[in-house]
């Protein structure tokens, strides 16, 4: 069988969410370095993970934890005005 190794929908949704949020730091760093095309490519990859999670692997736990992870990321890595 080919495909994703994780068989549990909740675990798969959590992993996709974690990967999408983990891509936020390189995207922000590339945007600050004015490397728009590479940042856009990573953003498309993150968006693909999120779209897959929203329509294929519906995990309520991942939907609840994603805003929390993004808020923590914003507070740690972005300026205060940008985070708000």
N, CA, C and O atoms as CSV, one atom per row, in Angstrom:
chain,resi,resn,atom,element,x,y,z
A,1,UNK,N,N,0.826,-1.183,0.000
A,1,UNK,CA,C,0.000,0.000,0.000
A,1,UNK,C,C,0.872,1.248,0.000
A,1,UNK,O,O,1.849,1.325,0.746
A,2,UNK,N,N,0.534,2.197,-0.809
A,2,UNK,CA,C,1.247,3.467,-0.797
A,2,UNK,C,C,0.395,4.518,-0.107
A,2,UNK,O,O,-0.816,4.355,0.044
A,3,UNK,N,N,1.032,5.580,0.303
A,3,UNK,CA,C,0.285,6.661,0.927
A,3,UNK,C,C,0.862,7.030,2.273
A,3,UNK,O,O,2.044,6.820,2.542
A,4,UNK,N,N,0.013,7.581,3.109
A,4,UNK,CA,C,0.417,8.036,4.426
A,4,UNK,C,C,0.561,6.828,5.343
A,4,UNK,O,O,-0.269,5.920,5.320
A,5,UNK,N,N,1.617,6.822,6.146
A,5,UNK,CA,C,1.876,5.688,7.023
A,5,UNK,C,C,0.933,5.642,8.215
A,5,UNK,O,O,0.695,4.568,8.768
A,6,UNK,N,N,0.399,6.769,8.614
A,6,UNK,CA,C,-0.464,6.823,9.784
A,6,UNK,C,C,-1.863,6.388,9.387
A,6,UNK,O,O,-2.433,6.910,8.429
A,7,UNK,N,N,-2.407,5.448,10.110
A,7,UNK,CA,C,-3.741,4.929,9.779
A,7,UNK,C,C,-4.849,5.586,10.598
A,7,UNK,O,O,-6.017,5.531,10.212
A,8,UNK,N,N,-4.502,6.196,11.704
A,8,UNK,CA,C,-5.476,6.810,12.586
A,8,UNK,C,C,-5.776,8.229,12.097
A,8,UNK,O,O,-4.852,9.021,11.912
A,9,UNK,N,N,-7.042,8.559,11.887
A,9,UNK,CA,C,-7.410,9.867,11.356
A,9,UNK,C,C,-7.020,11.004,12.300
A,9,UNK,O,O,-6.595,12.067,11.848
A,10,UNK,N,N,-7.163,10.786,13.602
A,10,UNK,CA,C,-6.807,11.830,14.562
A,10,UNK,C,C,-5.313,12.106,14.509
A,10,UNK,O,O,-4.902,13.266,14.478
A,11,UNK,N,N,-4.489,11.056,14.497
A,11,UNK,CA,C,-3.041,11.243,14.426
A,11,UNK,C,C,-2.631,11.894,13.116
A,11,UNK,O,O,-1.758,12.762,13.099
A,12,UNK,N,N,-3.242,11.489,12.039
A,12,UNK,CA,C,-2.904,12.068,10.739
A,12,UNK,C,C,-3.263,13.554,10.707
A,12,UNK,O,O,-2.491,14.362,10.192
A,13,UNK,N,N,-4.402,13.916,11.240
A,13,UNK,CA,C,-4.792,15.314,11.288
A,13,UNK,C,C,-3.842,16.133,12.148
A,13,UNK,O,O,-3.491,17.259,11.795
A,14,UNK,N,N,-3.421,15.563,13.285
A,14,UNK,CA,C,-2.474,16.259,14.160
A,14,UNK,C,C,-1.126,16.453,13.468
A,14,UNK,O,O,-0.515,17.516,13.580
A,15,UNK,N,N,-0.667,15.431,12.758
A,15,UNK,CA,C,0.626,15.541,12.069
A,15,UNK,C,C,0.559,16.559,10.937
A,15,UNK,O,O,1.495,17.336,10.752
A,16,UNK,N,N,-0.517,16.566,10.188
A,16,UNK,CA,C,-0.657,17.553,9.116
A,16,UNK,C,C,-0.710,18.959,9.693
A,16,UNK,O,O,-0.121,19.881,9.130
A,17,UNK,N,N,-1.409,19.135,10.811
A,17,UNK,CA,C,-1.490,20.437,11.462
A,17,UNK,C,C,-0.117,20.884,11.946
A,17,UNK,O,O,0.273,22.033,11.736
A,18,UNK,N,N,0.607,19.991,12.586
A,18,UNK,CA,C,1.939,20.320,13.083
A,18,UNK,C,C,2.875,20.694,11.938
A,18,UNK,O,O,3.650,21.642,12.061
A,19,UNK,N,N,2.815,19.972,10.843
A,19,UNK,CA,C,3.662,20.282,9.685
A,19,UNK,C,C,3.296,21.640,9.087
A,19,UNK,O,O,4.182,22.410,8.715
A,20,UNK,N,N,2.020,21.934,8.993
A,20,UNK,CA,C,1.586,23.220,8.430
A,20,UNK,C,C,2.017,24.383,9.320
A,20,UNK,O,O,2.462,25.416,8.820
A,21,UNK,N,N,1.890,24.220,10.632
A,21,UNK,CA,C,2.304,25.278,11.551
A,21,UNK,C,C,3.831,25.399,11.575
A,21,UNK,O,O,4.363,26.504,11.688
A,22,UNK,N,N,4.526,24.280,11.470
A,22,UNK,CA,C,5.999,24.312,11.457
A,22,UNK,C,C,6.527,25.041,10.219
A,22,UNK,O,O,7.625,25.595,10.257
A,23,UNK,N,N,5.778,25.050,9.143
A,23,UNK,CA,C,6.198,25.770,7.945
A,23,UNK,C,C,6.032,27.282,8.088
A,23,UNK,O,O,6.541,28.036,7.258
A,24,UNK,N,N,5.337,27.733,9.114
A,24,UNK,CA,C,5.106,29.169,9.285
A,24,UNK,C,C,6.412,29.918,9.528
A,24,UNK,O,O,6.593,31.010,8.990
A,25,UNK,N,N,7.322,29.367,10.318
A,25,UNK,CA,C,8.581,30.064,10.609
A,25,UNK,C,C,9.436,30.250,9.355
A,25,UNK,O,O,9.895,31.365,9.105
A,26,UNK,N,N,9.671,29.195,8.551
A,26,UNK,CA,C,10.451,29.436,7.329
A,26,UNK,C,C,9.760,30.397,6.361
A,26,UNK,O,O,10.432,31.152,5.659
A,27,UNK,N,N,8.444,30.378,6.317
A,27,UNK,CA,C,7.724,31.301,5.433
A,27,UNK,C,C,7.968,32.744,5.870
A,27,UNK,O,O,8.260,33.605,5.040
A,28,UNK,N,N,7.850,33.007,7.168
A,28,UNK,CA,C,8.068,34.362,7.677
A,28,UNK,C,C,9.522,34.783,7.468
A,28,UNK,O,O,9.787,35.923,7.087
A,29,UNK,N,N,10.461,33.876,7.712
A,29,UNK,CA,C,11.880,34.199,7.523
A,29,UNK,C,C,12.183,34.503,6.058
A,29,UNK,O,O,12.937,35.429,5.761
A,30,UNK,N,N,11.610,33.742,5.155
A,30,UNK,CA,C,11.836,33.990,3.727
A,30,UNK,C,C,11.186,35.291,3.275
A,30,UNK,O,O,11.743,35.997,2.434
A,31,UNK,N,N,10.030,35.615,3.814
A,31,UNK,CA,C,9.393,36.886,3.465
A,31,UNK,C,C,10.220,38.070,3.952
A,31,UNK,O,O,10.324,39.085,3.263
A,32,UNK,N,N,10.809,37.938,5.141
A,32,UNK,CA,C,11.672,39.008,5.653
A,32,UNK,C,C,12.934,39.155,4.806
A,32,UNK,O,O,13.474,40.255,4.680
A,33,UNK,N,N,13.408,38.045,4.221
A,33,UNK,CA,C,14.600,38.078,3.369
A,33,UNK,C,C,14.257,38.432,1.925
A,33,UNK,O,O,15.128,38.399,1.055
A,34,UNK,N,N,12.992,38.769,1.663
A,34,UNK,CA,C,12.513,39.152,0.326
A,34,UNK,C,C,12.640,38.032,-0.699
A,34,UNK,O,O,12.850,38.296,-1.883
A,35,UNK,N,N,12.515,36.791,-0.255
A,35,UNK,CA,C,12.514,35.642,-1.163
A,35,UNK,C,C,11.067,35.163,-1.303
A,35,UNK,O,O,10.663,34.155,-0.722
A,36,UNK,N,N,10.315,35.909,-2.082
A,36,UNK,CA,C,8.865,35.747,-2.180
A,36,UNK,C,C,8.478,34.416,-2.811
A,36,UNK,O,O,7.557,33.750,-2.339
A,37,UNK,N,N,9.173,34.027,-3.874
A,37,UNK,CA,C,8.784,32.803,-4.590
A,37,UNK,C,C,8.943,31.559,-3.727
A,37,UNK,O,O,8.069,30.691,-3.724
A,38,UNK,N,N,10.035,31.465,-3.004
A,38,UNK,CA,C,10.241,30.302,-2.142
A,38,UNK,C,C,9.242,30.306,-0.979
A,38,UNK,O,O,8.740,29.255,-0.580
A,39,UNK,N,N,8.963,31.493,-0.442
A,39,UNK,CA,C,7.961,31.603,0.619
A,39,UNK,C,C,6.583,31.203,0.100
A,39,UNK,O,O,5.817,30.548,0.807
A,40,UNK,N,N,6.270,31.596,-1.130
A,40,UNK,CA,C,4.981,31.227,-1.725
A,40,UNK,C,C,4.892,29.723,-1.940
A,40,UNK,O,O,3.828,29.131,-1.756
A,41,UNK,N,N,5.991,29.105,-2.325
A,41,UNK,CA,C,6.010,27.654,-2.515
A,41,UNK,C,C,5.747,26.924,-1.195
A,41,UNK,O,O,4.967,25.973,-1.150
A,42,UNK,N,N,6.399,27.371,-0.132
A,42,UNK,CA,C,6.158,26.763,1.180
A,42,UNK,C,C,4.736,27.040,1.670
A,42,UNK,O,O,4.127,26.190,2.319
A,43,UNK,N,N,4.212,28.218,1.363
A,43,UNK,CA,C,2.836,28.540,1.750
A,43,UNK,C,C,1.835,27.641,1.028
A,43,UNK,O,O,0.833,27.225,1.610
A,44,UNK,N,N,2.109,27.345,-0.235
A,44,UNK,CA,C,1.235,26.435,-0.989
A,44,UNK,C,C,1.286,25.030,-0.376
A,44,UNK,O,O,0.262,24.353,-0.284
A,45,UNK,N,N,2.475,24.599,0.040
A,45,UNK,CA,C,2.596,23.286,0.687
A,45,UNK,C,C,1.812,23.261,2.002
A,45,UNK,O,O,1.107,22.293,2.287
A,46,UNK,N,N,1.933,24.320,2.798
A,46,UNK,CA,C,1.194,24.392,4.057
A,46,UNK,C,C,-0.311,24.435,3.800
A,46,UNK,O,O,-1.087,23.791,4.507
A,47,UNK,N,N,-0.713,25.185,2.798
A,47,UNK,CA,C,-2.129,25.259,2.447
A,47,UNK,C,C,-2.652,23.896,1.986
A,47,UNK,O,O,-3.777,23.517,2.311
A,48,UNK,N,N,-1.837,23.167,1.234
A,48,UNK,CA,C,-2.227,21.822,0.811
A,48,UNK,C,C,-2.445,20.896,1.997
A,48,UNK,O,O,-3.389,20.106,2.011
A,49,UNK,N,N,-1.570,20.995,2.994
A,49,UNK,CA,C,-1.752,20.185,4.201
A,49,UNK,C,C,-3.044,20.559,4.921
A,49,UNK,O,O,-3.779,19.689,5.387
A,50,UNK,N,N,-3.312,21.859,5.008
A,50,UNK,CA,C,-4.523,22.304,5.704
A,50,UNK,C,C,-5.788,21.927,4.947
A,50,UNK,O,O,-6.782,21.531,5.557
A,51,UNK,N,N,-5.760,22.046,3.638
A,51,UNK,CA,C,-6.933,21.670,2.836
A,51,UNK,C,C,-7.196,20.175,2.961
A,51,UNK,O,O,-8.343,19.749,3.098
A,52,UNK,N,N,-6.137,19.387,2.913
A,52,UNK,CA,C,-6.293,17.947,3.090
A,52,UNK,C,C,-6.887,17.649,4.459
A,52,UNK,O,O,-7.777,16.808,4.584
A,53,UNK,N,N,-6.400,18.331,5.477
A,53,UNK,CA,C,-6.899,18.086,6.823
A,53,UNK,C,C,-8.364,18.500,6.947
A,53,UNK,O,O,-9.142,17.816,7.612
A,54,UNK,N,N,-8.746,19.602,6.320
A,54,UNK,CA,C,-10.117,20.097,6.461
A,54,UNK,C,C,-11.138,19.236,5.719
A,54,UNK,O,O,-12.255,19.048,6.200
A,55,UNK,N,N,-10.764,18.717,4.557
A,55,UNK,CA,C,-11.744,18.014,3.734
A,55,UNK,C,C,-11.618,16.501,3.761
A,55,UNK,O,O,-12.602,15.798,3.529
A,56,UNK,N,N,-10.440,15.992,4.038
A,56,UNK,CA,C,-10.245,14.543,4.000
A,56,UNK,C,C,-10.161,13.970,5.402
A,56,UNK,O,O,-10.843,12.996,5.722
A,57,UNK,N,N,-9.339,14.562,6.225
A,57,UNK,CA,C,-9.099,14.042,7.569
A,57,UNK,C,C,-9.664,15.038,8.561
A,57,UNK,O,O,-8.947,15.925,9.025
A,58,UNK,N,N,-10.915,14.907,8.884
A,58,UNK,CA,C,-11.562,15.848,9.783
A,58,UNK,C,C,-11.278,15.412,11.213
A,58,UNK,O,O,-11.854,14.445,11.712
A,59,UNK,N,N,-10.383,16.141,11.858
A,59,UNK,CA,C,-10.019,15.870,13.244
A,59,UNK,C,C,-10.358,17.099,14.068
A,59,UNK,O,O,-9.738,18.150,13.901
A,60,UNK,N,N,-11.319,16.979,14.939
A,60,UNK,CA,C,-11.711,18.128,15.757
A,60,UNK,C,C,-10.578,18.555,16.671
A,60,UNK,O,O,-10.421,19.743,16.956
A,61,UNK,N,N,-9.790,17.598,17.132
A,61,UNK,CA,C,-8.667,17.929,18.002
A,61,UNK,C,C,-7.667,18.810,17.275
A,61,UNK,O,O,-7.165,19.778,17.844
A,62,UNK,N,N,-7.374,18.487,16.028
A,62,UNK,CA,C,-6.438,19.300,15.247
A,62,UNK,C,C,-7.017,20.681,14.983
A,62,UNK,O,O,-6.281,21.667,14.981
A,63,UNK,N,N,-8.314,20.767,14.762
A,63,UNK,CA,C,-8.941,22.063,14.522
A,63,UNK,C,C,-8.902,22.941,15.765
A,63,UNK,O,O,-8.859,24.166,15.654
A,64,UNK,N,N,-8.916,22.332,16.943
A,64,UNK,CA,C,-8.857,23.093,18.189
A,64,UNK,C,C,-7.424,23.520,18.495
A,64,UNK,O,O,-7.198,24.639,18.954
A,65,UNK,N,N,-6.459,22.644,18.246
A,65,UNK,CA,C,-5.080,22.959,18.620
A,65,UNK,C,C,-4.385,23.876,17.625
A,65,UNK,O,O,-3.430,24.557,17.997
A,66,UNK,N,N,-4.829,23.918,16.379
A,66,UNK,CA,C,-4.159,24.743,15.374
A,66,UNK,C,C,-4.174,26.233,15.729
A,66,UNK,O,O,-3.119,26.860,15.644
A,67,UNK,N,N,-5.293,26.835,16.119
A,67,UNK,CA,C,-5.242,28.255,16.494
A,67,UNK,C,C,-4.344,28.522,17.696
A,67,UNK,O,O,-3.704,29.571,17.777
A,68,UNK,N,N,-4.296,27.576,18.627
A,68,UNK,CA,C,-3.433,27.735,19.796
A,68,UNK,C,C,-1.969,27.719,19.377
A,68,UNK,O,O,-1.183,28.547,19.837
A,69,UNK,N,N,-1.596,26.779,18.503
A,69,UNK,CA,C,-0.210,26.716,18.028
A,69,UNK,C,C,0.161,27.959,17.231
A,69,UNK,O,O,1.275,28.466,17.364
A,70,UNK,N,N,-0.756,28.458,16.402
A,70,UNK,CA,C,-0.479,29.669,15.634
A,70,UNK,C,C,-0.351,30.889,16.544
A,70,UNK,O,O,0.467,31.770,16.276
A,71,UNK,N,N,-1.139,30.956,17.607
A,71,UNK,CA,C,-1.033,32.072,18.552
A,71,UNK,C,C,0.307,32.038,19.287
A,71,UNK,O,O,0.941,33.077,19.469
A,72,UNK,N,N,0.732,30.867,19.704
A,72,UNK,CA,C,2.039,30.747,20.368
A,72,UNK,C,C,3.157,31.120,19.406
A,72,UNK,O,O,4.102,31.808,19.791
A,73,UNK,N,N,3.058,30.671,18.161
A,73,UNK,CA,C,4.054,31.032,17.159
A,73,UNK,C,C,4.098,32.546,16.967
A,73,UNK,O,O,5.179,33.134,16.923
A,74,UNK,N,N,2.946,33.171,16.854
A,74,UNK,CA,C,2.888,34.618,16.635
A,74,UNK,C,C,3.504,35.370,17.808
A,74,UNK,O,O,4.229,36.345,17.607
A,75,UNK,N,N,3.225,34.933,19.014
A,75,UNK,CA,C,3.780,35.618,20.181
A,75,UNK,C,C,5.290,35.439,20.293
A,75,UNK,O,O,5.983,36.337,20.771
A,76,UNK,N,N,5.805,34.299,19.861
A,76,UNK,CA,C,7.241,34.040,19.974
A,76,UNK,C,C,8.058,34.650,18.844
A,76,UNK,O,O,9.175,35.111,19.080
A,77,UNK,N,N,7.533,34.666,17.629
A,77,UNK,CA,C,8.361,34.990,16.467
A,77,UNK,C,C,7.966,36.253,15.716
A,77,UNK,O,O,8.709,36.682,14.833
A,78,UNK,N,N,6.851,36.854,16.021
A,78,UNK,CA,C,6.428,38.049,15.308
A,78,UNK,C,C,6.472,39.255,16.235
A,78,UNK,O,O,6.484,39.121,17.459
A,79,UNK,N,N,6.496,40.426,15.629
A,79,UNK,CA,C,6.426,41.642,16.429
A,79,UNK,C,C,5.052,41.751,17.070
A,79,UNK,O,O,4.088,41.149,16.598
A,80,UNK,N,N,4.965,42.523,18.150
A,80,UNK,CA,C,3.723,42.591,18.922
A,80,UNK,C,C,2.550,43.063,18.061
A,80,UNK,O,O,1.473,42.469,18.125
A,81,UNK,N,N,2.728,44.104,17.268
A,81,UNK,CA,C,1.634,44.618,16.437
A,81,UNK,C,C,1.220,43.597,15.379
A,81,UNK,O,O,0.035,43.443,15.083
A,82,UNK,N,N,2.199,42.908,14.816
A,82,UNK,CA,C,1.890,41.895,13.805
A,82,UNK,C,C,1.157,40.724,14.431
A,82,UNK,O,O,0.239,40.168,13.828
A,83,UNK,N,N,1.551,40.350,15.626
A,83,UNK,CA,C,0.920,39.212,16.310
A,83,UNK,C,C,-0.534,39.501,16.639
A,83,UNK,O,O,-1.390,38.622,16.534
A,84,UNK,N,N,-0.809,40.731,17.036
A,84,UNK,CA,C,-2.193,41.090,17.389
A,84,UNK,C,C,-3.015,41.168,16.129
A,84,UNK,O,O,-4.211,41.455,16.189
